[in-house]
Amino acid sequence: MDVVLCKTSDLDEAAIKRFEIMGFDVLAIRLGDRFYAIDSWCTYRYADLKDGSIDAERLVLVCKDCSGSWDLATGQPKDPPASFPLTVYETATTGDDLVLTFTY
């Protein structure tokens, strides 16, 4: 199911913005002309990754509580203690809308 999340201009560079879709928390992240969408909860501490940070050089999302990180494109853990992947969602732009293909 395709869902319009927001206008692309609503996302600042390397900022993290959370959206709720059908009870699921999804983060949207912009790095240049690329957009990423990934689950919002740390698989180690169940911390809210909305409060984490983006390492733009490594293309990872870093948890503020455990310092574990996940690849933005694949959701695979990159740095311990993260050991379980996060779900990533396909994104596309249509005009100035950011569209997410939501699967659950």
C-alpha positions as CSV (number, residue, x, y, z in Angstrom):
1,M,0.0,0.0,0.0
2,D,1.4,3.4,-1.0
3,V,1.2,6.2,1.6
4,V,2.1,9.8,1.2
5,L,4.2,10.7,4.2
6,C,4.9,14.3,3.7
7,K,6.3,16.9,1.3
8,T,9.9,16.3,0.5
9,S,10.6,19.9,1.7
10,D,9.3,18.9,5.2
11,L,12.4,16.8,5.8
12,D,15.6,18.6,6.7
13,E,18.9,17.2,5.7
14,A,20.0,14.3,8.0
15,A,16.9,14.9,10.2
16,I,14.7,12.1,11.6
17,K,11.0,12.5,11.4
18,R,8.5,9.9,12.8
19,F,5.2,8.9,11.2
20,E,2.6,6.5,12.4
21,I,1.1,4.2,9.8
22,M,-1.6,1.7,10.9
23,G,-0.1,1.6,14.4
24,F,3.5,1.2,13.2
25,D,6.1,3.9,13.9
26,V,8.2,4.6,10.8
27,L,11.1,7.0,10.5
28,A,11.8,9.1,7.4
29,I,15.3,10.4,6.8
30,R,16.7,12.6,4.0
31,L,20.3,12.6,2.9
32,G,20.7,14.8,-0.1
33,D,18.3,13.6,-2.8
34,R,17.9,10.2,-1.1
35,F,15.1,9.3,1.2
36,Y,15.0,6.4,3.6
37,A,12.2,4.9,5.7
38,I,13.0,2.5,8.6
39,D,11.3,1.1,11.8
40,S,11.5,3.4,14.8
41,W,12.4,1.1,17.7
42,C,15.9,-0.2,18.7
43,T,15.9,-4.0,18.7
44,Y,18.3,-4.1,21.6
45,R,16.9,-1.6,24.2
46,Y,13.6,-0.8,22.6
47,A,14.6,2.8,22.6
48,D,12.9,5.3,20.3
49,L,15.3,5.7,17.4
50,K,13.7,9.1,16.6
51,D,16.0,10.4,19.3
52,G,19.0,8.8,17.7
53,S,21.4,10.2,15.1
54,I,22.4,9.8,11.5
55,D,25.9,8.9,10.4
56,A,25.7,10.2,6.9
57,E,29.2,9.0,5.9
58,R,28.3,5.4,6.9
59,L,24.6,5.6,6.0
60,V,23.5,4.3,9.4
61,L,21.0,5.2,12.1
62,V,22.6,5.2,15.6
63,C,20.6,4.5,18.8
64,K,21.3,7.2,21.5
65,D,20.8,4.6,24.3
66,C,22.9,1.7,23.2
67,S,25.0,3.2,20.4
68,G,24.1,0.3,18.1
69,S,23.5,1.2,14.5
70,W,21.6,-0.1,11.5
71,D,22.1,0.4,7.7
72,L,19.6,2.8,6.4
73,A,19.2,1.0,3.1
74,T,19.0,-2.6,4.3
75,G,18.1,-2.4,8.0
76,Q,20.9,-4.7,8.9
77,P,22.8,-4.1,12.1
78,K,26.2,-2.6,11.7
79,D,27.5,-1.9,15.2
80,P,26.8,-4.0,18.4
81,P,24.9,-4.4,20.5
82,A,22.4,-4.2,17.6
83,S,22.0,-7.8,16.3
84,F,18.5,-7.9,14.8
85,P,17.5,-6.0,11.6
86,L,15.0,-3.3,11.3
87,T,12.4,-3.2,8.6
88,V,13.1,-0.8,5.8
89,Y,10.4,0.5,3.5
90,E,10.7,1.5,-0.2
91,T,10.3,5.3,-0.8
92,A,9.7,7.3,-3.9
93,T,9.0,10.9,-4.8
94,T,6.0,11.9,-6.8
95,G,6.2,15.6,-7.5
96,D,7.1,17.0,-4.2
97,D,5.4,14.2,-2.2
98,L,7.4,11.5,-0.3
99,V,5.6,8.2,-0.9
100,L,6.3,5.1,1.2
101,T,5.3,1.6,0.1
102,F,4.0,0.2,3.4
103,T,4.1,-3.5,4.0
104,Y,3.4,-5.2,7.3
